[in-house]
Structure formats: C-alpha cells, structure tokens
Amino acid sequence: MNSAGKKDKPFIVGIAGGSGSGKTTFSRKVVEECAKVGINGQILSLDNYYRPLHHLCLEERKTYNFDHPDAIDFALAHEHLQRLAAGDAVEQPIYDFKAHTRKAETVTCRPAQLIVVEGLYALHPPEFLAFYHYRIFVSTGIATAALRRIARDIEERGRDVEGAKHQILTTVLPMYENHVKPTQKNAHFSINWVGEEIPEKATEGLVRMVRDFFR
C-alpha cells in the first residue's frame, strides 16, 4: 500500500491491562505525543460501553460485576469502531459510574488518524483483534494496581474504602486472573509498568510506529 493509501485509513491500536495498570494514562500519553508530531488521535474507551442497568435498583447495581467481560456491550463498541475506521463520527455513550448506568446523553466521537481502543478487554473479542495494527498489554504490581483502583473508585465513582476493597477481592482480582490476564497472549508487546513514571521507551516506540505508518 502506498503512503497516500495509508493516510486514508486510521492506525488502530488496542491497549488492554488490568484495573489500575496504567493503560488509560498510557493511552492518553500516546495520543498527546502523536499530536506533537502532527497526528491527531482519538481514544475509544470501553469504559463507556458498559451495559445500561436501568432495570436494576441502585443497590443491585452497586454489587454488579463490572469486571466480567459480559458487562461490556461489545457489539455496540465494535459497530462504533467500524464506523470510526470508515471515517464516520459516532455518538458514544457516557457511563455514570456513581449511578452505575448509562447517562441519557452521548458524546460525539470523531474519526482520527490514530484510534486507541483501551479497556480491560480491549484484546478480548476476536473481531476487535482483526482491526488492530498493534496490540499492547499493560501490567503492574498487584499492590500498585489495587491502590490506584481504590483511589479512583473513591474519588470518581462514589465508593467508600470498604466498598472499594470488597470489590477488589470479590471481582477485580478473580476476573483479572480468569479473563483479563489470558488476553496478554494476544498482544504484540507487553509493558510491565513499575513506578509512577510513564514508560518512555514504550511511548516513543509506539509514536514512532504511528508516524512511520503515515509517511
């Protein structure tokens, strides 16, 4: 394919990893660094595609297993990925993590040169794997991931310390071992994120790959 042909299609990356691994921060950093070299990027976060739970009362929603792959509406996410890859904008759902269901409004997600699909199960569905030009799995130590998860759940998702700890023990860790970790085999490259600094070499390598794609 010539360079002109390549520029008509986006470079699509799948970034997966356990909760608190740093995959979202890494995804944002890659998009930010690509922008510095003139490549616009868009993140398609699977966190926005949790299934609506309006049919459940709030207490039932609080105990729902959001860490199981069945909690995600992969069909809608896949449809949106297809449309973005074809150059069409989509109306992406917005998930309210305090009410534990989708909001009524949506947000417009526009096509871009770089599309980053990130989430626990970004490397899980076979139909997603076929779309990606590159796949990355991000992991970190259990203690670091747990602390990040607890801090996020308290600050952003309305949980208390005990609720966050209970969720980690009952769903987060079991689902990671049973469903998330096995998808690491689908990655082209794995990042073991130690410490708080964003892995520079991995970021630079991916940005270089995207830049070369559009040359």
C-alpha positions in Angstrom: 0.0 0.0 0.0 1.4 3.4 -0.9 1.6 6.2 1.7 -1.3 8.0 0.1 -3.4 4.9 0.6 -2.3 4.6 4.2 -3.4 8.1 5.0 -7.0 7.3 4.0 -7.2 4.8 6.9 -6.5 5.2 10.6 -3.8 3.4 12.6 -5.7 1.4 15.2 -4.1 0.3 18.5 -5.6 -1.9 21.2 -4.4 -1.3 24.7 -5.5 -3.7 27.5 -4.5 -4.5 31.0 -5.8 -4.9 34.5 -7.6 -2.3 36.5 -5.1 0.2 37.8 -2.4 -1.0 35.5 -2.0 2.5 33.9 -3.4 1.6 30.5 -5.6 4.8 30.3 -2.8 7.1 31.3 -0.5 5.4 28.8 -3.2 5.7 26.0 -3.6 9.4 26.7 0.2 9.9 26.7 0.5 8.2 23.3 -2.3 10.4 21.8 -0.7 13.5 23.3 2.8 12.7 21.9 1.4 11.8 18.5 -0.3 15.3 18.4 3.1 16.8 18.8 4.2 15.3 15.5 1.1 16.3 13.7 -1.0 13.1 14.1 -4.5 13.6 15.6 -5.7 10.8 17.8 -9.0 9.6 19.4 -9.5 7.2 22.3 -12.3 4.8 22.2 -12.6 3.8 25.9 -14.5 0.5 26.6 -15.4 2.0 30.0 -18.1 4.0 28.1 -19.7 0.7 26.8 -20.8 -0.9 30.0 -24.3 -2.2 29.6 -27.1 0.1 30.9 -28.5 -1.1 34.2 -31.7 0.9 34.4 -33.7 -2.2 35.1 -31.8 -2.8 38.4 -32.2 -0.8 41.6 -29.2 1.2 42.8 -28.2 -1.3 45.5 -28.2 -4.1 42.9 -26.1 -2.0 40.5 -23.5 -1.4 43.3 -23.0 -5.2 43.5 -22.9 -5.8 39.8 -19.8 -7.5 38.4 -18.4 -4.7 36.2 -15.1 -6.7 35.8 -16.6 -9.6 33.8 -16.5 -9.3 30.0 -20.3 -9.8 29.8 -20.7 -6.4 31.5 -19.5 -4.7 28.2 -21.6 -4.1 25.2 -19.0 -5.3 22.7 -21.5 -5.3 19.8 -22.0 -1.5 20.1 -18.3 -0.8 20.6 -17.4 -2.9 17.6 -20.0 -1.1 15.5 -18.6 2.3 16.6 -15.0 1.1 15.8 -16.1 0.0 12.3 -17.7 3.4 11.7 -14.7 5.4 13.0 -12.4 3.3 10.9 -14.6 4.1 7.9 -14.3 7.8 8.6 -17.7 8.4 10.3 -18.4 10.1 13.6 -20.3 8.2 16.3 -22.4 9.1 19.3 -20.5 7.4 22.1 -22.4 6.5 25.3 -21.4 8.2 28.6 -21.3 5.9 31.6 -22.2 7.4 35.0 -20.1 5.4 37.5 -21.9 6.9 40.5 -25.3 5.9 39.3 -23.8 2.7 37.7 -25.6 3.0 34.4 -25.5 5.0 31.2 -26.4 8.6 31.0 -29.2 9.8 28.7 -26.8 12.0 26.7 -24.0 10.9 24.4 -20.7 12.5 23.3 -19.6 12.8 19.6 -16.5 10.8 18.9 -14.9 11.8 15.6 -12.7 9.8 13.3 -8.9 10.5 13.6 -5.6 9.3 12.1 -4.9 7.3 15.3 -7.6 5.4 17.1 -6.7 3.9 20.5 -9.2 1.3 21.9 -8.4 0.9 25.6 -10.0 -1.1 28.3 -9.8 -4.2 30.4 -11.0 -6.3 27.5 -9.6 -4.4 24.5 -7.7 -7.6 23.5 -10.6 -10.0 24.3 -13.0 -10.1 21.3 -11.6 -11.7 18.1 -13.5 -9.2 16.0 -11.5 -6.4 17.7 -8.2 -8.1 17.2 -8.7 -8.2 13.5 -8.9 -4.4 13.4 -5.7 -3.6 15.3 -2.5 -2.7 13.6 -0.8 -3.1 17.0 -1.8 -4.6 20.4 -0.3 -3.7 23.8 -0.9 -5.2 27.2 0.0 -3.1 30.3 0.6 -4.7 33.7 1.8 -3.6 37.1 2.3 -4.9 40.6 -0.9 -6.0 42.4 -0.3 -3.6 45.3 0.2 -0.6 43.0 -2.9 -1.5 40.9 -5.0 -2.0 44.0 -4.1 1.4 45.4 -4.8 3.1 42.1 -8.1 1.3 41.8 -9.2 2.2 45.4 -8.2 5.9 44.9 -10.1 6.1 41.6 -13.2 4.4 43.0 -13.4 6.8 45.9 -12.6 10.0 44.0 -14.5 9.4 40.8 -17.0 6.6 41.4 -18.6 7.4 44.7 -17.4 4.3 46.6 -16.1 4.2 50.2 -12.9 2.4 51.2 -14.6 -0.7 52.4 -16.7 -1.0 49.2 -13.7 -0.5 47.0 -11.7 -3.1 48.9 -14.6 -5.6 48.8 -14.9 -5.1 45.0 -11.2 -5.7 44.5 -11.2 -9.0 46.4 -14.5 -10.4 45.1 -14.5 -9.3 41.4 -11.4 -7.3 40.3 -8.7 -9.8 41.1 -10.6 -13.0 40.2 -11.8 -11.5 36.9 -8.2 -10.4 36.1 -6.8 -13.9 36.6 -9.7 -15.6 34.8 -10.4 -13.3 31.9 -8.1 -10.2 31.6 -4.6 -11.8 32.0 -5.2 -14.5 29.4 -5.6 -11.8 26.8 -2.0 -10.9 27.2 -1.2 -13.7 24.7 -3.0 -11.6 22.1 -0.6 -8.7 22.5 2.3 -7.8 20.2 4.1 -6.2 23.1 3.7 -6.2 26.9 4.6 -3.3 29.3 5.4 -4.1 32.9 4.8 -0.6 34.4 6.9 -0.3 37.5 6.8 3.0 39.5 4.8 6.1 38.6 6.7 7.4 35.6 5.1 6.7 32.2 7.2 4.2 30.3 9.1 6.5 27.9 10.6 3.9 25.6 7.3 2.2 25.0 5.6 5.5 24.3 8.4 6.6 22.0 8.3 3.3 20.1 4.6 3.4 19.5 4.6 7.0 18.4 7.4 6.2 16.0 5.4 3.3 14.6 2.3 5.5 14.1 4.4 8.3 12.5 6.1 5.8 10.1 2.7 4.4 9.1 1.7 7.9 7.8 5.0 8.6 6.0 
